[in-house]
Amino acid sequence: MDLHGSTAFVTGANRGLGLSLTRAVLARGARKVYAGTRTLGMKDIPGVVPIQLDVTDPRSIAAAASECADVTLLINNAGIARLMDSTLDPGWIGLAREIFETNFYGLVMASQAFAPVIATNGGGAIVNVLSDTSWFSRPMLSAYSATKSAAWSYTNALRIELREKGIQVLGLHVGYMDTDMTRGFDLKKSNPDHVAADALAALESGEEEVMIDENTRLIKQSLSGKRAYYLIASAPG
Ligand SMILES: NC(=O)c1ccc[n+]([C@@H]2O[C@H](COP(=O)([O-])OP(=O)(O)OC[C@H]3O[C@@H](n4cnc5c(N)ncnc54)[C@H](OP(=O)(O)O)[C@@H]3O)[C@@H](O)[C@H]2O)c1
């Protein structure tokens, strides 16, 4: 997809990767970016139109899709993570349901609401922000990882269906980034501005899946091997 002259909608645009993607889409020549945020009050950025959006609320998504009828690019970025001690934690299911509402059902509902809008506007793209945890899981992030595996699976089906409508579907997989989500994690992290720039370069090159960092590429490559990362991973790192 050529971003020049496009109109984007970014979910969770007020901070972290969403804010980086918002700025990067504008830098690549987008006409306008709708910034979908749970609470309004984001700092003014020329070219950015704030829109109230909670991806767990179907009415909020429907209202946004109706109001933003000129969208040609949807970026499903909004996400949450919750840490847990064990896969056997009695609270696991409750926490998993909470994360699924945002990371999985939210992404599905936004895709369903905006795909017809993008098709009506002559085609464009949907970018789904996934993770290296789509392909491996540890106890601490097991519910979060399950949401990203599920979202990866949905993304793969969505891509097949939307190709014939002229909508490119890009799965964006990345490891730890330096955002609020990983505050306090003493680990190597990618700069979200660099992640956004690399993801949009891949989008404009016509790619349908992008692994941003070397570790994520190695994890994906290992999947069919005897030493697949999901078989040898240990906590936490
Ligand atoms: N950070 C990492 O290491 C990492 C790695 C791989 C993938 N990711 C993924 O990257 C994406 C962005 O994460 P981030 O690191 O930038 O996290 P972040 O800094 O915590 O930002 C999360 C964003 O999502 C928004 N959000 C959460 N729930 C929402 C809802 N129900 N409706 C609308 N917006 C909602 C937040 O809004 P509020 O400000 O209102 O809370 C915030 O704007 C997520 O999908 C995450 O899973 C992150």
PDBQT file of the ligand as one rigid body, heavy atoms in Angstrom, charges set to zero:
ROOT
HETATM    1  N1  LIG A 301       5.710  -3.401  24.485  1.00  0.00    +0.000 N 
HETATM    2  C1  LIG A 301       6.075  -4.585  24.029  1.00  0.00    +0.000 C 
HETATM    3  O1  LIG A 301       7.107  -5.139  24.399  1.00  0.00    +0.000 OA
HETATM    4  C2  LIG A 301       5.246  -5.263  22.953  1.00  0.00    +0.000 A 
HETATM    5  C3  LIG A 301       5.811  -6.350  22.279  1.00  0.00    +0.000 A 
HETATM    6  C4  LIG A 301       5.084  -6.965  21.268  1.00  0.00    +0.000 A 
HETATM    7  C5  LIG A 301       3.818  -6.498  20.942  1.00  0.00    +0.000 A 
HETATM    8  N2  LIG A 301       3.295  -5.438  21.636  1.00  0.00    +0.000 N 
HETATM    9  C6  LIG A 301       1.960  -4.978  21.262  1.00  0.00    +0.000 C 
HETATM   10  O2  LIG A 301       2.072  -3.647  20.767  1.00  0.00    +0.000 OA
HETATM   11  C7  LIG A 301       0.818  -2.989  20.936  1.00  0.00    +0.000 C 
HETATM   12  C8  LIG A 301       1.060  -1.639  21.592  1.00  0.00    +0.000 C 
HETATM   13  O3  LIG A 301       1.583  -1.869  22.887  1.00  0.00    +0.000 OA
HETATM   14  P1  LIG A 301       2.510  -0.818  23.640  1.00  0.00    +0.000 P 
HETATM   15  O4  LIG A 301       3.755  -1.512  23.983  1.00  0.00    +0.000 OA
HETATM   16  O5  LIG A 301       2.574   0.451  22.888  1.00  0.00    +0.000 OA
HETATM   17  O6  LIG A 301       1.657  -0.680  24.985  1.00  0.00    +0.000 OA
HETATM   18  P2  LIG A 301       1.260   0.580  25.848  1.00  0.00    +0.000 P 
HETATM   19  O7  LIG A 301       2.323   1.606  25.846  1.00  0.00    +0.000 OA
HETATM   20  O8  LIG A 301       0.791   0.011  27.135  1.00  0.00    +0.000 OA
HETATM   21  O9  LIG A 301       0.003   1.193  25.048  1.00  0.00    +0.000 OA
HETATM   22  C9  LIG A 301      -1.172   0.447  24.886  1.00  0.00    +0.000 C 
HETATM   23  C10 LIG A 301      -2.182   1.288  24.131  1.00  0.00    +0.000 C 
HETATM   24  O10 LIG A 301      -3.368   0.505  23.945  1.00  0.00    +0.000 OA
HETATM   25  C11 LIG A 301      -4.466   1.265  24.409  1.00  0.00    +0.000 C 
HETATM   26  N3  LIG A 301      -5.582   0.441  24.843  1.00  0.00    +0.000 N 
HETATM   27  C12 LIG A 301      -5.587  -0.541  25.777  1.00  0.00    +0.000 A 
HETATM   28  N4  LIG A 301      -6.812  -1.049  25.927  1.00  0.00    +0.000 NA
HETATM   29  C13 LIG A 301      -7.619  -0.367  25.055  1.00  0.00    +0.000 A 
HETATM   30  C14 LIG A 301      -8.991  -0.417  24.735  1.00  0.00    +0.000 A 
HETATM   31  N5  LIG A 301      -9.844  -1.272  25.352  1.00  0.00    +0.000 N 
HETATM   32  N6  LIG A 301      -9.463   0.415  23.762  1.00  0.00    +0.000 NA
HETATM   33  C15 LIG A 301      -8.646   1.277  23.146  1.00  0.00    +0.000 A 
HETATM   34  N7  LIG A 301      -7.337   1.405  23.428  1.00  0.00    +0.000 NA
HETATM   35  C16 LIG A 301      -6.837   0.587  24.378  1.00  0.00    +0.000 A 
HETATM   36  C17 LIG A 301      -3.906   2.096  25.555  1.00  0.00    +0.000 C 
HETATM   37  O11 LIG A 301      -4.791   3.137  25.869  1.00  0.00    +0.000 OA
HETATM   38  P3  LIG A 301      -4.823   3.825  27.362  1.00  0.00    +0.000 P 
HETATM   39  O12 LIG A 301      -3.752   4.873  27.347  1.00  0.00    +0.000 OA
HETATM   40  O13 LIG A 301      -6.209   4.362  27.470  1.00  0.00    +0.000 OA
HETATM   41  O14 LIG A 301      -4.545   2.737  28.355  1.00  0.00    +0.000 OA
HETATM   42  C18 LIG A 301      -2.598   2.545  24.928  1.00  0.00    +0.000 C 
HETATM   43  O15 LIG A 301      -2.822   3.587  24.013  1.00  0.00    +0.000 OA
HETATM   44  C19 LIG A 301      -0.054  -3.940  21.752  1.00  0.00    +0.000 C 
HETATM   45  O16 LIG A 301      -0.919  -4.643  20.884  1.00  0.00    +0.000 OA
HETATM   46  C20 LIG A 301       0.951  -4.880  22.374  1.00  0.00    +0.000 C 
HETATM   47  O17 LIG A 301       0.385  -6.138  22.698  1.00  0.00    +0.000 OA
HETATM   48  C21 LIG A 301       3.970  -4.812  22.633  1.00  0.00    +0.000 A 
ENDROOT
TORSDOF 0
